[in-house]
Amino acid sequence: MSNNIAIIGGGNLGTAIAEGLIKSGFARPSAITITKRNTATLKGLQESGVVVSADNNKAVRSSNIVILAVKPFQVKEVLAGIRKDLNAKHILVSVVTGVYVAEIQEVIRKRLPVFRAMPNTAIAIQESMTCISHADAKEAEVKCVHDLFAVLGRVAIIDEKLMNAATVLGACGTAYAMRYIRANIQGGIEIGFDAVTASLIAAQTVKGAAELLLQKGTHPEHEIDKVTTPKGCTIAGLNEMEHQGFSSSLIKGIATSYQKIARD
């Protein structure tokens, strides 16, 4: 299957996807078309060889993979506008938060593979955690979309009913992790480091901890056991954090975010 890709919506997410696909070699710049009303803001992509256009229909006609990256309130209008140009050769991928596959199918009124993908902001550096669900897709089409997002980070195929949960854990989770790192930096400054050095140590330590789990497939407690010695400073700190509600507050925060997204 050829990789002719139309990205409908040249905002932050759309441009990050385009940049990641080019850097990874998944698609040639000339095989990617990205659309936006104000194309002047896409000058950098255009200079790299990407086709920049304000014409959604032309972009769809020249592609076999269509990535919808517009605002939620724009989805119905944009889909209605490109509906006549969608056909059996297309794979439609929505990265729009909160818009269900059934809603997309209701607008396009055509039977073609429809995917939802939920990346996070680390897609800008090809380190996203992207969750994908789909309908009416063949194995080869699932593999194609999986491979596309795999070059932009890690991928999990999930049931669509878990997409709200994926948004909280994978997308909101970036903010939760950043808040932990920020607190770590503040603690580092309090015990003697300057802000720049504390930031470096905190960020790299978190990155290393995450890579241990990803590469070795171990449980966090297994890695914690390696650095907690009897009567040591690590276990003393961990116990104090737990006394102050560290784990429970994080779990409650995740649950609260999920309840909010489920209500809305």
C-alpha positions as CSV (number, residue, x, y, z in Angstrom):
1,M,0.0,0.0,0.0
2,S,1.4,3.4,-1.0
3,N,1.9,6.0,1.6
4,N,0.2,9.0,0.1
5,I,-1.0,10.9,3.1
6,A,-3.4,13.9,3.4
7,I,-3.4,15.6,6.8
8,I,-6.5,17.7,7.0
9,G,-5.7,20.4,9.6
10,G,-2.3,22.0,9.8
11,G,-2.4,22.9,13.5
12,N,0.1,21.8,16.1
13,L,-0.8,18.2,16.0
14,G,-1.1,18.0,12.2
15,T,2.3,19.6,11.7
16,A,3.9,17.4,14.4
17,I,2.6,14.3,12.6
18,A,3.9,15.5,9.3
19,E,7.3,16.3,10.7
20,G,7.5,12.9,12.5
21,L,6.6,11.0,9.3
22,I,9.3,12.8,7.4
23,K,12.0,12.4,10.0
24,S,11.2,8.7,10.4
25,G,11.3,8.1,6.6
26,F,7.8,6.6,6.7
27,A,6.8,8.8,3.8
28,R,8.6,11.1,1.4
29,P,7.8,14.8,2.0
30,S,6.3,15.0,-1.5
31,A,3.9,12.2,-0.6
32,I,2.4,14.2,2.2
33,T,-0.2,17.0,1.7
34,I,-1.2,19.1,4.6
35,T,-4.1,21.6,4.5
36,K,-4.9,24.8,6.3
37,R,-6.8,28.0,5.5
38,N,-3.8,30.1,6.4
39,T,-1.0,28.2,4.6
40,A,1.5,30.9,5.4
41,T,2.1,29.3,8.8
42,L,3.2,26.0,7.0
43,K,6.1,27.6,5.2
44,G,8.7,25.5,6.9
45,L,6.9,22.2,5.9
46,Q,6.5,23.5,2.3
47,E,10.2,24.3,2.1
48,S,11.0,20.7,3.2
49,G,9.0,19.4,0.2
50,V,5.6,18.8,1.8
51,V,2.6,19.8,-0.4
52,V,0.8,22.6,1.4
53,S,-2.7,23.5,0.3
54,A,-5.9,25.1,1.4
55,D,-7.9,22.6,-0.7
56,N,-9.1,19.7,1.4
57,N,-10.7,17.9,-1.6
58,K,-7.6,18.0,-3.7
59,A,-5.6,16.7,-0.8
60,V,-8.0,13.7,-0.3
61,R,-8.1,12.9,-4.0
62,S,-4.3,12.6,-4.1
63,S,-4.0,10.3,-1.0
64,N,-5.0,6.9,0.2
65,I,-4.5,7.8,4.0
66,V,-6.5,10.7,5.3
67,I,-5.7,12.0,8.7
68,L,-8.3,14.3,10.2
69,A,-6.6,16.7,12.6
70,V,-9.1,19.6,13.0
71,K,-11.0,20.9,16.0
72,P,-13.9,18.9,17.3
73,F,-16.5,21.5,16.3
74,Q,-15.1,21.5,12.7
75,V,-15.4,17.7,12.2
76,K,-18.9,17.5,10.7
77,E,-18.4,20.4,8.3
78,V,-15.0,19.2,7.1
79,L,-16.2,15.6,6.6
80,A,-19.2,16.8,4.8
81,G,-17.0,18.8,2.5
82,I,-14.7,15.9,1.6
83,R,-17.3,13.1,1.6
84,K,-17.7,13.0,-2.2
85,D,-14.0,12.4,-2.6
86,L,-13.7,9.6,-0.1
87,N,-13.9,6.1,-1.6
88,A,-12.9,2.5,-1.0
89,K,-9.2,3.2,-1.6
90,H,-9.1,5.5,1.5
91,I,-8.2,4.8,5.1
92,L,-9.7,7.6,7.3
93,V,-7.9,8.3,10.6
94,S,-9.3,10.8,13.1
95,V,-7.0,12.2,15.8
96,V,-9.8,14.5,17.0
97,T,-10.6,14.1,20.7
98,G,-14.1,13.0,21.7
99,V,-15.5,12.2,18.2
100,Y,-16.6,8.6,17.9
101,V,-16.3,6.4,14.9
102,A,-20.1,6.1,14.6
103,E,-20.3,9.9,14.4
104,I,-17.8,10.0,11.5
105,Q,-19.6,7.1,9.7
106,E,-22.9,9.0,10.1
107,V,-21.5,12.0,8.2
108,I,-19.5,10.2,5.4
109,R,-22.2,7.6,4.8
110,K,-19.7,5.3,3.1
111,R,-18.2,2.0,4.1
112,L,-14.5,2.5,4.5
113,P,-12.0,1.8,7.3
114,V,-12.3,4.4,10.0
115,F,-9.7,4.7,12.7
116,R,-9.5,6.8,15.9
117,A,-6.0,7.6,17.2
118,M,-5.2,9.3,20.4
119,P,-1.5,10.5,20.5
120,N,0.1,12.8,23.0
121,T,2.2,15.9,22.7
122,A,5.5,13.8,22.6
123,I,4.5,13.0,19.0
124,A,6.5,16.1,18.2
125,I,9.7,14.3,19.1
126,Q,8.5,10.8,17.9
127,E,8.0,9.6,21.4
128,S,4.2,9.6,21.6
129,M,2.0,7.0,23.2
130,T,-0.8,6.5,20.7
131,C,-3.9,4.4,21.3
132,I,-5.8,3.3,18.2
133,S,-9.3,1.8,17.7
134,H,-11.0,1.0,14.4
135,A,-14.0,-0.1,12.5
136,D,-14.5,-1.9,9.1
137,A,-10.7,-2.3,8.8
138,K,-8.9,-5.3,7.3
139,E,-5.7,-6.7,8.9
140,A,-3.5,-5.0,6.3
141,E,-5.2,-1.6,7.0
142,V,-4.8,-2.0,10.7
143,K,-1.1,-2.8,10.2
144,C,-0.7,0.2,7.9
145,V,-2.1,2.6,10.5
146,H,-0.2,0.9,13.4
147,D,3.0,1.2,11.4
148,L,2.4,4.9,10.7
149,F,2.0,5.8,14.4
150,A,4.7,3.3,15.5
151,V,7.3,5.6,13.8
152,L,6.0,8.4,16.0
153,G,6.3,6.5,19.3
154,R,4.6,3.5,20.9
155,V,1.2,2.1,19.8
156,A,-1.6,0.2,21.5
157,I,-4.7,-1.1,19.7
158,I,-7.7,-0.8,22.0
159,D,-11.4,-1.0,22.0
160,E,-13.1,2.3,21.3
161,K,-14.9,2.2,24.6
162,L,-11.5,2.7,26.3
163,M,-10.6,5.8,24.2
164,N,-11.7,8.2,27.0
165,A,-9.5,6.3,29.4
166,A,-6.7,6.3,27.0
167,T,-7.0,10.1,26.7
168,V,-6.6,10.4,30.5
169,L,-3.8,8.0,30.9
170,G,-1.8,8.7,27.8
171,A,-2.6,12.4,27.0
172,C,-3.4,13.9,30.3
173,G,-0.7,11.7,31.7
174,T,1.9,13.9,30.1
175,A,0.8,16.7,32.4
176,Y,0.8,14.5,35.4
177,A,4.4,13.4,34.7
178,M,5.4,17.0,34.1
179,R,4.0,18.0,37.5
180,Y,6.0,15.2,39.2
181,I,9.1,16.3,37.4
182,R,8.5,19.9,38.4
183,A,8.1,18.9,42.1
184,N,11.3,16.9,41.8
185,I,13.1,19.9,40.5
186,Q,11.8,22.1,43.3
187,G,13.0,19.5,45.8
188,G,16.4,19.3,44.1
189,I,16.8,23.1,44.5
190,E,15.8,22.9,48.1
191,I,18.6,20.4,48.8
192,G,21.2,22.4,47.0
193,F,21.1,22.2,43.2
194,D,20.7,25.1,40.8
195,A,17.6,25.0,38.7
196,V,19.3,23.9,35.5
197,T,21.1,21.0,37.0
198,A,18.1,19.9,39.0
199,S,16.0,20.0,35.8
200,L,18.6,17.8,34.0
201,I,18.8,15.3,36.8
202,A,15.0,15.1,37.3
203,A,14.2,14.7,33.6
204,Q,16.9,12.2,32.7
205,T,16.1,10.1,35.8
206,V,12.4,9.9,34.8
207,K,13.4,9.1,31.2
208,G,15.7,6.3,32.4
209,A,13.1,4.9,34.8
210,A,10.5,4.7,32.0
211,E,13.0,3.1,29.6
212,L,13.8,0.4,32.2
213,L,10.1,-0.6,32.2
214,L,9.7,-0.4,28.4
215,Q,12.8,-2.2,27.5
216,K,12.9,-4.8,30.3
217,G,9.1,-5.3,30.7
218,T,9.4,-5.4,34.5
219,H,7.0,-4.2,37.1
220,P,7.7,-0.8,38.8
221,E,8.0,-2.5,42.2
222,H,10.7,-4.8,40.9
223,E,12.8,-1.8,40.0
224,I,11.9,0.0,43.2
225,D,13.2,-3.0,45.2
226,K,16.6,-2.6,43.6
227,V,17.1,0.9,45.1
228,T,15.5,0.5,48.5
229,T,17.9,-0.9,51.0
230,P,17.0,-1.6,54.7
231,K,17.0,1.6,56.7
232,G,18.0,3.5,53.6
233,C,17.2,7.0,52.4
234,T,15.0,5.8,49.4
235,I,12.5,3.8,51.5
236,A,12.4,6.6,54.0
237,G,11.5,9.1,51.3
238,L,9.0,6.7,49.7
239,N,7.2,6.1,53.0
240,E,6.9,9.8,53.7
241,M,5.5,10.4,50.2
242,E,2.9,7.7,50.8
243,H,2.0,9.1,54.3
244,Q,1.3,12.4,52.5
245,G,-1.0,10.6,49.9
246,F,1.3,10.5,46.9
247,S,-0.2,7.4,45.2
248,S,-3.7,8.0,46.3
249,S,-3.8,11.6,45.1
250,L,-2.5,10.5,41.7
251,I,-5.1,7.8,41.4
252,K,-7.8,10.2,42.5
253,G,-6.6,12.7,39.9
254,I,-6.8,10.2,37.1
255,A,-10.2,9.1,38.2
256,T,-11.4,12.7,38.4
257,S,-10.1,13.5,34.9
258,Y,-11.9,10.4,33.6
259,Q,-15.2,11.4,35.3
260,K,-14.9,14.8,33.7
261,I,-14.3,13.5,30.2
262,A,-17.0,11.0,30.6
263,R,-19.6,13.6,31.6
264,D,-18.6,16.0,28.8
